[in-house]
Amino acid sequence: MFSKDIGIDLGTANVLIYVKGQGIVLDEPSVVALDSESKRIVAVGREARDMLGRTPGKVQAIRPMKDGVIADFEVTDIMLNHFIKKINGRNLFSRPRILICCPSNITQVEKNAIKEAAERTGARKVFLEEEPKVAAVGAGLDISKPSGNMVIDIGGGTTDIAVLSLGGIVTSASIKIAGNVFDNDIIKYIKDKYKLLVGERTAEEIKIKIGTVFPENINEKMDVKGRDLVTGLPHSITLCSAEIEEALRESMFQIIAKTKQVLEETPPELSSDIIDKGIVLTGGGAMVNGLDKLLSHELKVPVFLADSPLTCVVEGTGVLLENVHLIDNK
């Protein structure tokens, strides 16, 4: 039996797992479907996500992660164990070392909960690392030099903003506005304007297909079906990109305000590096159309979307597992 190192991006929306020497071996939604009467697991991951909003009364589809931290410890435990077994973790690896990512600025109690959940999967050692640092490494930034790098990691539950230098975080902030809030903004907008109720999955589809935060960028249209709140009957409307920009505007400007705050707290020498190099966007939430242009316009700094925003964090765990000396081993 030999031991392998595993990197886990335990996200609010998705769990990604990296195995040293193999690359990304798992990418599944962070959803567990439970039978509320017998507490039996019905499905985990993609199969459970397909049940969201579509289950009979006694089956509950639960997202055990909220805002990047564990909201339901028991269900997170079940989910992690399921995924480690799925990648043949118990048979292939004898007590692996696990590197797990968490949002910056979470409490020690929340960090301990994440660590404990990883330890219960049978890990020999658990490392915790902050998401923006790992995302920066995964995006290909060299954070080991005495030079400023800035990353904005927009996940499902949190947006982490950080300035990095010499392998560590210099200034950072975390805000609980990210992909899931964008979906809720869209649901609220449609409900208020059209008196139509749509589900989370429909809202996410709208965001991906016609969503934009920079009005001049695109102008697509989409037919959206839902339940009319007045008649209670199924109904269909047509939405355009400009309406999604309006729905997401407030959340976007909260992220911009938080980014400005981090830039204001950054030492001037590092600020000049950021003007030269620009800011890198990572995470699934960063893929909203026009976000790089909006941030660049508001912050007066170049902003770039990473090559594979969805996998930056988990790819970063792979790089750090190859260079364990770079891990902040607290």
Buried (B, 14 or more C-beta within 10 A) or exposed (E): EEBBBBBBBBBBBBBBBBBBEEEBBBBBBBBBBBBEEEEEBBBBBEEBBBBBEEBEEEBBBBBBBBBBBBBBBEBBBBBBBBBBEBBEBBEBBEBBBBBBBBBBBBEEEBBEBBBBBBBBBBBEBBBBBBBBBBBBBBBEBEBBEEBBBBBBBBBBBBBBBBBBBEBEBBBBBBBBBBBBBBBBBBBEBBBEEBBBBBBBBBBBBBBEBBBBBBBEBBEBEBEBEBBBEEEEEEBEBEBBBBBBBEBBBEBBBBBBEBBEBBBEEBEEEBBEBBEEBBBBBBBBBBBBBBBBBBBBEBBEBBBBBBEEBBBBBBBBBBBBBEEEEBBEEE
